[in-house]
C-alpha cells in the first residue's frame, strides 16, 4: 500500500494534496439531492446497458474486486465500467484512482452514493460499516455487492434493519460469500427438498486453518500515519467505542473484537450459508458458542483463534460449525489444507455429502451395509467469484433480486453467528425471540 505524501509533494496521481482535496470537494459539491432521488427506485437497465460500479473502500480486499470487474469488462466484454472510488485513507484512494485512471475520488461514501453514474456499489470496508453503508446504498437506489460478514457480530439490530430495507428495495443485494456461486449447493438443496435423506436432523460444517489468520497478514501501511486530512479516524470508528487513534486498530482491525470476530465472522459465513440454505432453515431457537485464544496469544489480539458453535432450530434440526486456526487437517477428507470442510447433511433416512476427489454427491442410507442403497450424483462447476459478480449484474439488469447470496439468507446465517459470539462473550446460551425478532441472553 502507498505511503502518505508530504503536504506539498506531488502524489501518485500527479496532483498535490491541496489539488486533490479541492477536486474531491468540487465533485461532492456538484452532487445534488435530486440525483439521489432519481435512482432511488433502482432503475432497470437492458442487457447491453452499461452499469457503473463504485467502490466503497480501496483496501486489500477491494483490489480483488477491482480486478474481477476489470476482467468482466475487458475479458468477458461485460458492459460495466468502474466510475468511482471512496476511501477514508487518502493514499489508498489515490492508488486505486491511478490504477483505474479514475477522476472521481470520494472521502465520504455518501458522496459516492449521490453520484448518478454509480449503479452498483462494492462494499469492502471493515465489517462494522457494512450494515450502515448497505442500507444507505439500497435507499439510494444502488445495487449492492457487500463483503462478508454482512454486519459486525454486535449489530443484530442493524442486521435486522438491513434485511427489512433489502426486502422493500427494488435493488439486488449480493453478499460476498462466493462459495454460493457453486451449483452443487443447489443440487443438494433440491435432493433434500425432494426427500432423499428423509426428515433432516443435522447439518455439519467446519473451517480449519493453520496460521494466525485472524489478522490475515494485515500490514501497517505507514507507522507515521495519523488522523488528519489524509486519515479520517472518526469515520473509521463509526458506531464503535470512541477510543484514541491507534495505528494497529486502523490498519490491523481484524485483531480486535470492536471491529471483527475471528473465525466466526471472518470465514464461517463461507461454510454456514450453504448449510442454512440446503436445509431451508429459518431463525434458530438457541445457539451456544465456545472457544477463545488457544494458540496465538499476544498483546494486540483479542479475537478468538478457535471457535465452535451449535445451533438448535424449531424445525428439530441441529447445525454445528467447528473451526480453529491451530490445525488445518480435515479428517473427513484425510488431507491438510486451509479451507472449509465439505458439509454433511444428515436425515432420518440417510446422509448426503460431497466426494471431492470423484466430484460426486454421495447419499448413504442409514444402517447401510457395503454399497447397498448407496447413490451417487455427478457434480459440475465450482466456486467462482467472477460468476458471483456476474450473477449480481445479471439481476441488476433484469430487475430481479434472486442473487446467489441474498440478504434474506445472509440474515438467517448471520443471526446464528451473532448469537454464538454474543453468547460466548456473555458465557450464556443465546435465545431467539421469534415474535419480537430479537436475541435474548
C-alpha positions in Angstrom: 0.0 0.0 0.0 1.1 3.5 -0.7 2.6 5.8 2.0 1.2 9.3 2.7 2.9 12.1 0.8 4.2 15.3 2.3 1.8 18.2 2.2 3.1 19.8 -1.0 4.6 16.8 -2.7 3.1 15.6 -5.9 1.3 12.3 -5.3 0.9 9.2 -7.4 -1.9 10.7 -9.4 0.2 13.7 -10.4 -1.8 16.1 -8.1 -0.8 17.8 -4.9 -2.8 17.1 -1.7 -4.3 20.5 -1.9 -5.4 19.9 -5.5 -6.8 16.5 -4.6 -8.9 17.9 -1.7 -10.1 20.7 -3.9 -11.0 18.3 -6.7 -13.0 15.9 -4.5 -14.7 18.7 -2.7 -15.8 20.2 -6.0 -17.1 16.8 -7.2 -19.0 16.4 -4.0 -20.5 19.9 -4.3 -21.7 19.0 -7.8 -23.9 16.2 -6.4 -27.5 17.1 -5.8 -30.3 15.6 -3.7 -32.2 15.3 -7.0 -29.6 12.9 -8.3 -30.1 10.6 -5.3 -33.8 10.6 -5.7 -33.5 9.9 -9.4 -32.0 6.5 -8.7 -33.9 5.7 -5.5 -36.1 3.2 -7.2 -33.3 1.2 -8.7 -33.6 1.7 -12.4 -33.7 -1.5 -14.5 -31.2 -1.5 -17.4 -31.2 -3.6 -20.5 -28.8 -6.4 -21.3 -26.5 -4.1 -23.2 -26.7 -1.1 -21.0 -23.5 -0.2 -19.2 -23.6 -0.4 -15.4 -21.4 2.0 -13.4 -19.5 0.4 -10.5 -18.5 2.4 -7.4 -16.1 1.0 -4.8 -16.5 1.9 -1.1 -13.0 1.2 0.3 -9.8 0.8 -1.5 -8.0 -1.6 0.8 -6.5 -5.0 0.0 -9.8 -7.0 -0.5 -11.1 -4.3 -2.8 -8.1 -4.9 -5.0 -9.6 -8.3 -5.9 -12.9 -6.8 -6.7 -11.4 -4.1 -8.9 -9.6 -7.0 -10.7 -12.7 -9.0 -11.2 -14.7 -6.1 -12.5 -11.9 -5.3 -14.9 -11.9 -8.9 -16.0 -15.6 -8.8 -16.7 -15.2 -5.6 -18.6 -12.1 -6.4 -20.6 -12.1 -10.2 -21.0 -15.7 -11.2 -20.7 -16.9 -8.0 -22.5 -19.5 -7.3 -19.8 -21.0 -3.8 -20.2 -19.7 -2.4 -17.0 -17.4 0.5 -16.0 -15.5 1.4 -12.9 -16.7 5.0 -12.4 -15.8 6.0 -8.8 -14.0 5.0 -5.6 -14.0 6.1 -2.0 -11.8 5.6 1.0 -11.2 7.4 4.3 -7.4 6.9 3.9 -6.2 9.1 1.0 -3.1 7.1 -0.1 -5.2 4.0 -0.7 -7.7 6.0 -2.6 -5.1 7.7 -4.7 -3.5 4.4 -5.6 -6.8 3.0 -6.9 -7.6 6.2 -8.8 -4.3 5.9 -10.6 -4.6 2.2 -11.3 -8.0 2.6 -12.8 -7.5 6.0 -14.5 -10.3 7.5 -12.4 -11.1 11.1 -11.8 -13.8 10.6 -9.2 -12.4 10.0 -5.7 -14.5 10.5 -2.6 -13.6 10.5 1.1 -17.2 10.1 2.3 -19.2 7.1 1.0 -22.4 9.2 1.0 -20.9 11.4 -1.7 -20.2 8.3 -3.8 -23.8 7.2 -3.3 -25.1 10.5 -4.6 -23.1 10.1 -7.9 -25.7 9.4 -10.6 -23.2 7.4 -12.6 -22.9 4.8 -9.9 -25.5 2.0 -10.4 -23.8 -0.8 -8.3 -21.6 -0.4 -5.2 -19.0 -2.8 -3.9 -18.6 -2.5 -0.1 -15.4 -4.0 1.3 -14.9 -1.8 4.4 -14.3 -3.2 7.9 -17.3 -5.2 8.9 -18.7 -2.8 11.4 -19.5 -0.4 8.5 -21.3 -3.0 6.2 -24.8 -2.5 7.5 -25.0 1.3 7.5 -23.4 1.5 4.1 -25.5 -1.2 2.6 -28.7 0.4 3.9 -27.7 3.8 2.6 -26.8 2.3 -0.8 -30.1 0.4 -1.2 -32.1 3.5 -0.1 -30.2 5.5 -2.7 -31.3 3.0 -5.4 -27.9 1.3 -5.8 -27.5 -2.5 -6.3 -25.1 -3.9 -3.7 -22.2 -6.3 -3.5 -21.2 -6.4 0.2 -18.3 -8.4 1.5 -19.0 -10.9 4.3 -19.8 -10.8 7.1 -22.9 -8.8 6.4 -22.6 -7.0 9.7 -20.4 -6.9 12.9 -21.2 -9.6 15.5 -22.7 -7.0 17.9 -25.0 -5.4 15.3 -28.0 -7.7 15.3 -30.5 -4.8 15.2 -28.7 -3.4 12.2 -28.7 -6.8 10.5 -32.5 -6.9 11.0 -32.9 -3.4 9.7 -30.8 -4.2 6.6 -32.9 -7.3 5.9 -36.1 -5.2 6.1 -34.6 -2.5 3.8 -33.4 -5.1 1.3 -36.8 -6.8 1.3 -38.5 -3.5 0.4 -35.9 -2.3 -2.1 -36.2 -2.9 -5.8 -32.4 -3.3 -5.9 -30.4 -6.5 -5.9 -28.2 -7.5 -2.9 -25.3 -9.9 -3.1 -23.3 -11.0 -0.1 -19.7 -11.8 -0.8 -20.0 -15.5 0.1 -18.7 -16.6 -3.3 -19.0 -20.3 -2.4 -22.7 -19.8 -3.1 -21.8 -19.5 -6.8 -21.1 -23.2 -6.8 -24.1 -25.1 -8.3 -23.6 -28.1 -6.1 -25.4 -26.4 -3.2 -28.5 -26.1 -5.4 -28.2 -29.8 -6.3 -28.1 -30.7 -2.6 -30.9 -28.4 -1.7 -33.2 -30.0 -4.3 -32.3 -33.5 -3.2 -33.1 -32.7 0.4 -36.3 -30.9 -0.6 -37.3 -34.0 -2.7 -37.0 -36.2 0.4 -33.8 -38.1 -0.4 -32.5 -38.1 3.2 -35.9 -38.1 4.8 -36.6 -35.7 7.6 -33.5 -33.5 8.1 -31.9 -33.8 11.5 -28.4 -32.5 11.5 -26.1 -30.3 9.4 -22.3 -30.3 10.0 -19.6 -28.0 8.6 -16.3 -26.6 9.6 -13.4 -24.4 8.6 -9.8 -25.2 9.6 -6.6 -23.3 9.0 -3.0 -23.3 10.3 -1.6 -19.9 11.0 -2.5 -16.7 12.6 -5.2 -15.9 10.0 -7.2 -13.7 12.4 -5.3 -10.7 11.2 -4.5 -12.4 7.8 -1.2 -10.8 7.5 -2.6 -7.3 7.7 0.2 -4.8 7.5 0.6 -1.3 8.6 0.9 0.9 5.5 2.7 3.7 7.3 3.7 3.8 11.0 3.7 7.5 10.8 0.1 7.8 9.6 -2.1 9.9 11.9 -5.6 11.4 11.8 -6.0 14.5 9.7 -6.6 15.4 6.1 -5.3 12.0 4.9 -6.9 9.7 7.5 -10.4 10.1 9.0 -10.3 8.3 12.3 -13.8 9.3 13.4 -15.2 7.8 10.2 -13.3 4.6 10.8 -14.7 4.3 14.3 -18.3 4.7 13.2 -20.6 3.4 15.9 -17.7 1.6 17.7 -16.4 2.8 21.1 -14.7 6.2 20.8 -11.0 5.5 21.6 -7.9 7.4 20.8 -6.2 6.8 17.5 -4.3 3.6 17.3 -2.2 2.7 14.3 -2.9 -1.1 14.7 -6.6 -0.6 15.2 -6.8 1.3 11.9 -4.6 -0.9 9.7 -5.0 -4.3 11.5 -8.6 -4.1 12.6 -9.2 -7.8 12.3 -7.3 -8.3 15.6 -9.9 -6.5 17.7 -13.4 -7.6 18.8 -14.6 -4.0 18.4 -14.2 -4.4 14.6 -14.1 -8.2 13.9 -14.9 -11.6 15.4 -12.2 -14.0 14.4 -13.2 -17.2 12.6 -16.9 -16.9 13.3 -17.3 -13.7 11.3 -14.2 -13.9 9.1 -14.8 -17.2 7.4 -17.9 -19.1 8.8 -20.2 -17.2 6.5 -18.4 -19.1 3.7 -19.4 -22.6 5.2 -22.6 -22.0 7.2 -24.5 -20.1 4.5 -24.9 -23.1 2.2 -26.0 -25.4 5.1 -28.7 -23.0 6.2 -29.8 -22.8 2.5 -29.7 -26.5 1.8 -31.8 -27.3 4.9 -34.2 -24.4 4.2 -33.8 -23.2 7.8 -35.4 -20.1 9.3 -34.2 -18.4 12.5 -32.5 -20.5 15.2 -34.1 -21.3 18.5 -30.9 -21.2 20.6 -27.2 -21.0 19.9 -24.2 -21.7 22.0 -20.6 -20.7 21.2 -17.3 -21.9 22.8 -13.7 -21.2 22.1 -11.1 -18.5 22.7 -7.5 -17.6 22.0 -6.0 -21.1 22.3 -2.7 -20.6 20.3 -2.0 -17.1 19.1 -1.9 -15.3 22.4 -0.2 -11.9 22.1 -0.7 -8.4 23.3 -2.8 -6.9 20.4 -5.1 -9.8 19.6 -8.4 -10.1 21.4 -10.5 -12.1 18.8 -10.6 -15.9 19.2 -8.5 -18.2 17.1 -10.7 -21.2 17.9 -14.4 -21.1 17.8 -17.2 -23.8 17.8 -20.9 -23.4 17.8 -24.1 -25.4 18.0 -27.4 -24.0 16.7 -30.8 -25.6 17.5 -33.8 -24.9 15.3 -37.6 -25.1 15.8 -37.6 -27.5 12.9 -35.8 -30.0 15.2 -32.6 -29.6 13.3 -29.2 -29.0 14.8 -26.3 -27.4 13.0 -22.7 -27.5 14.1 -19.8 -25.3 12.9 -16.3 -26.2 14.1 -13.0 -24.4 13.5 -9.6 -23.4 14.6 -6.6 -21.5 13.2 -4.3 -24.0 15.1 -4.7 -27.1 12.8 -5.6 -27.5 9.2 -6.3 -31.3 8.9 -9.7 -32.2 7.6 -10.3 -35.7 9.0 -13.2 -36.5 6.7 -11.1 -35.9 3.6 -7.8 -37.2 5.0 -5.9 -34.2 3.9 -4.3 -31.0 5.1 -5.1 -27.6 3.6 -6.8 -24.5 4.8 -10.4 -24.1 4.0 -14.0 -25.3 4.6 -14.7 -28.9 5.0 -17.5 -30.2 2.7 -20.7 -30.2 4.7 -22.6 -33.3 5.9 -26.4 -33.2 5.8 -28.0 -35.9 7.9 -31.6 -37.0 7.8 -33.7 -39.8 9.2 -33.2 -41.9 6.1 -29.5 -41.2 5.3 -26.7 -38.7 4.8 -25.7 -36.5 1.9 -22.1 -35.5 1.4 -19.6 -34.5 -1.3 -16.8 -36.8 -2.5 -14.5 -34.0 -3.7 -11.9 -36.4 -5.3 -14.5 -38.1 -7.5 -16.6 -34.9 -7.9 -19.8 -36.6 -6.9 -22.6 -36.1 -4.4 -23.0 -39.3 -2.3 -26.1 -40.5 -0.5 -25.5 -43.1 2.2 -28.7 -44.6 3.7 -28.9 -45.3 7.4 -27.9 -48.9 8.5 -26.3 -49.4 5.1 -24.1 -52.4 4.6 -21.5 -52.1 1.9 -22.8 -50.3 -1.2 -26.4 -51.4 -0.8 -28.7 -48.4 -1.2 -25.8 -46.0 -1.8 -26.4 -43.4 -4.6 -24.1 -41.0 -6.3 -24.8 -37.9 -8.4 -22.2 -36.2 -10.6 -21.5 -32.6 -9.9 -20.1 -29.9 -12.2 -19.0 -26.4 -11.8 -17.3 -24.9 -8.7 -16.8 -21.8 -6.7 -16.4 -18.8 -9.0 -16.1 -15.3 -7.6 -16.4 -13.7 -11.1 -19.6 -15.6 -11.7 -20.8 -14.4 -8.3 -20.2 -10.8 -9.5 -21.9 -11.6 -12.9 -24.9 -13.0 -11.1 -25.4 -9.7 -9.3 -25.0 -7.7 -12.6 -27.5 -10.0 -14.4 -30.0 -9.4 -11.6 -29.4 -5.7 -11.7 -30.2 -5.6 -15.4 -33.2 -7.9 -15.2 -34.7 -6.1 -12.3 -34.7 -9.3 -10.2 -33.4 -9.9 -6.7 -32.7 -13.6 -7.0 -28.9 -13.4 -6.3 -26.8 -16.4 -5.3 -26.4 -15.0 -1.7 -29.4 -12.6 -1.0 -29.9 -10.6 2.1 -32.7 -12.8 3.5 -30.2 -15.8 3.6 -27.5 -13.6 5.0 -29.8 -12.5 7.8 -30.6 -16.1 8.7 -27.0 -17.1 8.6 -25.5 -14.0 10.4 -28.0 -14.3 13.2 -26.6 -17.7 14.1 -23.0 -16.3 14.1 -24.0 -13.2 16.1 -25.8 -15.3 18.7 -22.8 -17.6 19.1 -20.4 -14.7 19.6 -22.7 -12.8 21.9 -23.4 -15.9 24.0 -19.7 -16.8 24.1 -18.8 -13.3 25.3 -21.5 -13.4 28.0 -21.0 -17.0 29.0 -24.6 -17.8 28.2 -26.8 -19.7 25.7 -28.3 -17.2 23.3 -32.0 -17.5 22.6 -34.0 -16.1 19.7 -37.4 -14.5 20.4 -39.2 -15.1 17.1 -42.2 -13.0 17.9 -40.1 -9.9 18.8 -37.4 -10.7 16.3 -34.6 -10.2 18.9 -31.8 -12.0 20.5 -32.1 -12.7 24.3 -29.2 -13.6 26.6 
